[in-house]
């Protein structure tokens, strides 16, 4: 099966997005979703509204 370079790049982006969503769901389950992973402070609603998979501001 011939895979074009753009298809491979699209697949890589989709896999990265899926990984980000899976991490966000794990963080939600563990109670750390709203916490900045670097500083430990709360992530603002604006940050999470702009990027629901954000792990730091």
N, CA, C and O atoms as a Tinker XYZ file with bonds, in Angstrom:
   228  protein
     1  N      0.851000   -1.183000    0.000000    73     2
     2  CA     0.000000    0.000000    0.000000    64     1     3
     3  C      0.893000    1.243000    0.000000    63     2     4     5
     4  O      1.784000    1.389000    0.837000    81     3
     5  N      0.640000    2.100000   -0.928000    73     3     6
     6  CA     1.417000    3.326000   -1.059000    64     5     7
     7  C      0.835000    4.395000   -0.136000    63     6     8     9
     8  O     -0.354000    4.708000   -0.200000    81     7
     9  N      1.682000    4.942000    0.712000    73     7    10
    10  CA     1.261000    6.008000    1.619000    64     9    11
    11  C      1.985000    7.271000    1.204000    63    10    12    13
    12  O      3.214000    7.304000    1.128000    81    11
    13  N      1.223000    8.294000    0.942000    73    11    14
    14  CA     1.808000    9.574000    0.556000    64    13    15
    15  C      2.329000   10.299000    1.792000    63    14    16    17
    16  O      1.828000   10.100000    2.899000    81    15
    17  N      3.327000   11.130000    1.594000    73    15    18
    18  CA     3.940000   11.864000    2.698000    64    17    19
    19  C      2.904000   12.692000    3.454000    63    18    20    21
    20  O      2.933000   12.730000    4.684000    81    19
    21  N      1.998000   13.352000    2.750000    73    19    22
    22  CA     0.997000   14.179000    3.431000    64    21    23
    23  C      0.055000   13.320000    4.259000    63    22    24    25
    24  O     -0.382000   13.744000    5.329000    81    23
    25  N     -0.266000   12.117000    3.785000    73    23    26
    26  CA    -1.116000   11.213000    4.559000    64    25    27
    27  C     -0.410000   10.770000    5.838000    63    26    28    29
    28  O     -1.030000   10.686000    6.898000    81    27
    29  N      0.876000   10.489000    5.735000    73    27    30
    30  CA     1.650000   10.084000    6.905000    64    29    31
    31  C      1.723000   11.220000    7.920000    63    30    32    33
    32  O      1.625000   10.985000    9.124000    81    31
    33  N      1.894000   12.450000    7.439000    73    31    34
    34  CA     1.934000   13.604000    8.335000    64    33    35
    35  C      0.579000   13.822000    8.991000    63    34    36    37
    36  O      0.505000   14.142000   10.177000    81    35
    37  N     -0.500000   13.649000    8.219000    73    35    38
    38  CA    -1.847000   13.764000    8.780000    64    37    39
    39  C     -2.059000   12.718000    9.868000    63    38    40    41
    40  O     -2.604000   13.024000   10.928000    81    39
    41  N     -1.634000   11.493000    9.610000    73    39    42
    42  CA    -1.778000   10.420000   10.589000    64    41    43
    43  C     -0.984000   10.730000   11.853000    63    42    44    45
    44  O     -1.468000   10.492000   12.960000    81    43
    45  N      0.217000   11.253000   11.703000    73    43    46
    46  CA     1.027000   11.636000   12.864000    64    45    47
    47  C      0.315000   12.697000   13.698000    63    46    48    49
    48  O      0.310000   12.623000   14.927000    81    47
    49  N     -0.284000   13.680000   13.037000    73    47    50
    50  CA    -0.997000   14.750000   13.745000    64    49    51
    51  C     -2.222000   14.196000   14.470000    63    50    52    53
    52  O     -2.504000   14.583000   15.604000    81    51
    53  N     -2.940000   13.302000   13.820000    73    51    54
    54  CA    -4.122000   12.692000   14.435000    64    53    55
    55  C     -3.716000   11.874000   15.660000    63    54    56    57
    56  O     -4.374000   11.940000   16.698000    81    55
    57  N     -2.637000   11.107000   15.539000    73    55    58
    58  CA    -2.161000   10.310000   16.669000    64    57    59
    59  C     -1.708000   11.196000   17.823000    63    58    60    61
    60  O     -1.947000   10.865000   18.985000    81    59
    61  N     -1.062000   12.308000   17.522000    73    59    62
    62  CA    -0.630000   13.243000   18.566000    64    61    63
    63  C     -1.838000   13.856000   19.265000    63    62    64    65
    64  O     -1.849000   13.983000   20.490000    81    63
    65  N     -2.858000   14.238000   18.488000    73    63    66
    66  CA    -4.077000   14.796000   19.077000    64    65    67
    67  C     -4.779000   13.771000   19.954000    63    66    68    69
    68  O     -5.250000   14.102000   21.042000    81    67
    69  N     -4.853000   12.528000   19.489000    73    67    70
    70  CA    -5.473000   11.469000   20.274000    64    69    71
    71  C     -4.717000   11.263000   21.580000    63    70    72    73
    72  O     -5.330000   11.099000   22.635000    81    71
    73  N     -3.409000   11.273000   21.515000    73    71    74
    74  CA    -2.599000   11.133000   22.727000    64    73    75
    75  C     -2.885000   12.272000   23.708000    63    74    76    77
    76  O     -3.010000   12.037000   24.910000    81    75
    77  N     -2.989000   13.496000   23.204000    73    75    78
    78  CA    -3.300000   14.646000   24.059000    64    77    79
    79  C     -4.660000   14.480000   24.734000    63    78    80    81
    80  O     -4.812000   14.797000   25.914000    81    79
    81  N     -5.644000   13.985000   23.993000    73    79    82
    82  CA    -6.988000   13.772000   24.548000    64    81    83
    83  C     -6.946000   12.677000   25.617000    63    82    84    85
    84  O     -7.563000   12.816000   26.673000    81    83
    85  N     -6.227000   11.601000   25.345000    73    83    86
    86  CA    -6.121000   10.517000   26.328000    64    85    87
    87  C     -5.465000   11.003000   27.615000    63    86    88    89
    88  O     -5.894000   10.635000   28.709000    81    87
    89  N     -4.432000   11.826000   27.491000    73    87    90
    90  CA    -3.774000   12.390000   28.677000    64    89    91
    91  C     -4.739000   13.305000   29.427000    63    90    92    93
    92  O     -4.796000   13.265000   30.656000    81    91
    93  N     -5.496000   14.127000   28.705000    73    91    94
    94  CA    -6.467000   15.019000   29.349000    64    93    95
    95  C     -7.519000   14.214000   30.108000    63    94    96    97
    96  O     -7.898000   14.584000   31.219000    81    95
    97  N     -7.988000   13.123000   29.522000    73    95    98
    98  CA    -8.972000   12.276000   30.204000    64    97    99
    99  C     -8.381000   11.633000   31.455000    63    98   100   101
   100  O     -9.051000   11.547000   32.484000    81    99
   101  N     -7.139000   11.185000   31.374000    73    99   102
   102  CA    -6.463000   10.625000   32.551000    64   101   103
   103  C     -6.328000   11.676000   33.646000    63   102   104   105
   104  O     -6.536000   11.385000   34.824000    81   103
   105  N     -5.979000   12.900000   33.250000    73   103   106
   106  CA    -5.842000   13.992000   34.217000    64   105   107
   107  C     -7.190000   14.325000   34.845000    63   106   108   109
   108  O     -7.263000   14.622000   36.038000    81   107
   109  N     -8.251000   14.278000   34.053000    73   107   110
   110  CA    -9.594000   14.537000   34.573000    64   109   111
   111  C     -9.965000   13.476000   35.608000    63   110   112   113
   112  O    -10.486000   13.802000   36.675000    81   111
   113  N     -9.700000   12.216000   35.295000    73   111   114
   114  CA   -10.001000   11.121000   36.220000    64   113   115
   115  C     -9.189000   11.213000   37.505000    63   114   116   117
   116  O     -9.691000   10.881000   38.579000    81   115
   117  N     -7.948000   11.656000   37.405000    73   115   118
   118  CA    -7.078000   11.715000   38.586000    64   117   119
   119  C     -7.244000   13.006000   39.385000    63   118   120   121
   120  O     -6.684000   13.147000   40.472000    81   119
   121  N     -8.022000   13.953000   38.837000    73   119   122
   122  CA    -8.254000   15.208000   39.545000    64   121   123
   123  C     -7.197000   16.272000   39.313000    63   122   124   125
   124  O     -7.148000   17.263000   40.042000    81   123
   125  N     -6.345000   16.083000   38.305000    73   123   126
   126  CA    -5.287000   17.064000   38.043000    64   125   127
   127  C     -5.511000   17.856000   36.750000    63   126   128   129
   128  O     -4.635000   18.607000   36.323000    81   127
   129  N     -6.671000   17.690000   36.136000    73   127   130
   130  CA    -6.951000   18.335000   34.848000    64   129   131
   131  C     -6.813000   19.852000   34.915000    63   130   132   133
   132  O     -6.300000   20.468000   33.981000    81   131
   133  N     -7.258000   20.451000   35.995000    73   131   134
   134  CA    -7.277000   21.911000   36.102000    64   133   135
   135  C     -5.980000   22.480000   36.678000    63   134   136   137
   136  O     -5.920000   23.661000   37.017000    81   135
   137  N     -4.942000   21.646000   36.790000    73   135   138
   138  CA    -3.676000   22.053000   37.398000    64   137   139
   139  C     -2.562000   22.118000   36.359000    63   138   140   141
   140  O     -2.387000   21.198000   35.559000    81   139
   141  N     -1.813000   23.215000   36.382000    73   139   142
   142  CA    -0.647000   23.379000   35.515000    64   141   143
   143  C      0.410000   22.356000   35.922000    63   142   144   145
   144  O      0.827000   22.327000   37.079000    81   143
   145  N      0.844000   21.519000   34.984000    73   143   146
   146  CA     1.816000   20.472000   35.297000    64   145   147
   147  C      3.186000   21.022000   35.672000    63   146   148   149
   148  O      3.946000   20.348000   36.367000    81   147
   149  N      3.511000   22.212000   35.234000    73   147   150
   150  CA     4.828000   22.785000   35.516000    64   149   151
   151  C      4.825000   23.550000   36.833000    63   150   152   153
   152  O      5.668000   23.312000   37.698000    81   151
   153  N      3.879000   24.466000   36.983000    73   151   154
   154  CA     3.887000   25.337000   38.163000    64   153   155
   155  C      3.048000   24.806000   39.318000    63   154   156   157
   156  O      3.256000   25.196000   40.467000    81   155
   157  N      2.104000   23.922000   39.022000    73   155   158
   158  CA     1.212000   23.419000   40.061000    64   157   159
   159  C      0.046000   24.342000   40.354000    63   158   160   161
   160  O     -0.820000   24.009000   41.164000    81   159
   161  N      0.011000   25.503000   39.702000    73   159   162
   162  CA    -1.099000   26.433000   39.918000    64   161   163
   163  C     -2.291000   26.037000   39.046000    63   162   164   165
   164  O     -2.175000   25.200000   38.150000    81   163
   165  N     -3.415000   26.645000   39.325000    73   163   166
   166  CA    -4.632000   26.337000   38.578000    64   165   167
   167  C     -4.541000   26.864000   37.149000    63   166   168   169
   168  O     -4.049000   27.966000   36.909000    81   167
   169  N     -5.021000   26.060000   36.208000    73   167   170
   170  CA    -5.138000   26.528000   34.822000    64   169   171
   171  C     -6.410000   27.355000   34.713000    63   170   172   173
   172  O     -7.454000   26.968000   35.238000    81   171
   173  N     -6.324000   28.478000   34.039000    73   171   174
   174  CA    -7.490000   29.346000   33.917000    64   173   175
   175  C     -8.511000   28.754000   32.954000    63   174   176   177
   176  O     -8.183000   27.948000   32.083000    81   175
   177  N     -9.735000   29.172000   33.135000    73   175   178
   178  CA   -10.808000   28.751000   32.237000    64   177   179
   179  C    -10.507000   29.186000   30.806000    63   178   180   181
   180  O    -10.828000   28.470000   29.858000    81   179
   181  N     -9.890000   30.358000   30.647000    73   179   182
   182  CA    -9.533000   30.850000   29.314000    64   181   183
   183  C     -8.542000   29.918000   28.618000    63   182   184   185
   184  O     -8.682000   29.631000   27.429000    81   183
   185  N     -7.544000   29.448000   29.360000    73   183   186
   186  CA    -6.544000   28.538000   28.783000    64   185   187
   187  C     -7.214000   27.248000   28.338000    63   186   188   189
   188  O     -6.992000   26.783000   27.220000    81   187
   189  N     -8.034000   26.667000   29.212000    73   187   190
   190  CA    -8.681000   25.398000   28.883000    64   189   191
   191  C     -9.762000   25.561000   27.821000    63   190   192   193
   192  O    -10.027000   24.626000   27.066000    81   191
   193  N    -10.385000   26.723000   27.752000    73   191   194
   194  CA   -11.363000   26.970000   26.687000    64   193   195
   195  C    -10.673000   27.039000   25.333000    63   194   196   197
   196  O    -11.195000   26.542000   24.334000    81   195
   197  N     -9.502000   27.654000   25.305000    73   195   198
   198  CA    -8.755000   27.783000   24.055000    64   197   199
   199  C     -8.133000   26.456000   23.640000    63   198   200   201
   200  O     -8.032000   26.156000   22.451000    81   199
   201  N     -7.713000   25.656000   24.631000    73   199   202
   202  CA    -7.064000   24.375000   24.349000    64   201   203
   203  C     -7.422000   23.393000   25.464000    63   202   204   205
   204  O     -6.741000   23.349000   26.489000    81   203
   205  N     -8.479000   22.607000   25.275000    73   203   206
   206  CA    -8.934000   21.691000   26.324000    64   205   207
   207  C     -7.906000   20.636000   26.732000    63   206   208   209
   208  O     -8.055000   20.006000   27.779000    81   207
   209  N     -6.876000   20.436000   25.926000    73   207   210
   210  CA    -5.851000   19.453000   26.281000    64   209   211
   211  C     -4.600000   20.110000   26.859000    63   210   212   213
   212  O     -3.571000   19.453000   27.019000    81   211
   213  N     -4.684000   21.410000   27.173000    73   211   214
   214  CA    -3.527000   22.133000   27.722000    64   213   215
   215  C     -3.081000   21.487000   29.024000    63   214   216   217
   216  O     -3.902000   21.077000   29.845000    81   215
   217  N     -1.764000   21.403000   29.201000    73   215   218
   218  CA    -1.199000   20.833000   30.417000    64   217   219
   219  C     -0.455000   21.887000   31.222000    63   218   220   221
   220  O     -0.093000   21.661000   32.377000    81   219
   221  N     -0.231000   23.047000   30.597000    73   219   222
   222  CA     0.386000   24.182000   31.283000    64   221   223
   223  C      0.008000   25.446000   30.536000    63   222   224   225
   224  O     -0.358000   25.409000   29.361000    81   223
   225  N      0.105000   26.573000   31.242000    73   223   226
   226  CA    -0.293000   27.859000   30.651000    64   225   227
   227  C      0.767000   28.401000   29.724000    63   226   228
   228  O      0.591000   29.473000   29.145000    81   227
